[in-house]
Amino acid sequence: MTATTASTATVRTYRAYARPAWRRILFTREMAIIALLAIVIGVSLVAVPHFDNPLTVTYLLRDVAPILLIALPMTLIIITEEIDLSVASIVGLSSVITGLLTHAGIPFPVAALAAILVGAVGGVFNGFLVTVVGLPSLAVTIGTLALYRGIAVGLLGTTAITEFPREWTELAKANIPGTPVPVIMIPFVVLAVVFAVLLHFTPFGRTLYAIGLNKEAAAFSGIDVGRTKFILFTLSGTVAGFAGVYFTLLYSNARGDNAMGMELQVIAAVLLGGVSIFGGRGALHGVIAGVLLIGVLGSSLRLAGVTSDIINVITGVLLILSVVSASLLAWLQKRRSAAIGKRKGRAGGDAPAAPRPTR
């Protein structure tokens, strides 16, 4: 008995890695934001008076430093399809704790550490409500946004504490010797490297993308989704607490309403930097470029005499365009994949049928 059979081998490829490496690196949303940042800087240097002044660089980096810091853990949170709207309120609460403890005569390093711990506790509480109680992070952090801000204002009222050790306020405003770059950029770079390695070069980072793409599948594959998200919210609160200490020293001012609205700036920068609001996609270099783009654009427009209201409008338009463009590209890619699948299906249908076994 003889039999003749036809066998075919189907090779499945991941489309993104089917392209050359240089295209995978250059043709991304993150690189587009970096290119746009370079263009804005170039135009500002030519067209905006005093933009090339070293003081402009100093004040620009000082202003965006808290946003840069908070954007690091926020990137990881949004990649897992969650969000933390309470970060600015934690900054305000950390600022108040720093001011009250310093005013009570406690050494500043101890007061700063206590403020950072308070931020960490705020993140732990967010993580508990999201991962243990099972509430949606949007609802939880809207509630804790109001809760933490209310505690901060309740502790200090409408007054402000402006007396802080001079050596610490001078350190917060100091530059790296011989450069216009503020000292705060040193801890930011250290944290950025840590978060970048964590996100892009460790199994933990891969689990974040897996959770963002499909948390049920991630859980079935053995990933502890709850514990992972709990860690992220704790990190977010801790970094926001540190940003609150820096914010207090930079402006020599502890108030309950410090950093009001900063959470929207952070989220806008993260989304502008290429992180998908639906989770599963994003990179830290794009987020850093997004923060700097918003900062450079705002600085150049202010130097050009544009009002803050117009700057907010332009920033909002940029954010909307970034989200719309991401959705449009995803839609086009889906249609292209569907069209390729149909063509392959027709090609398979036209192929001659395999001969039946013969006896």
Helices and strands as residue ranges (DSSP letters): H 15-18, H 21-26, H 29-47, H 54-79, H 87-103, H 108-127, I 128-132, H 137-156, H 166-173, H 185-200, H 203-213, H 215-220, H 225-251, H 262-272, H 284-303, H 308-350
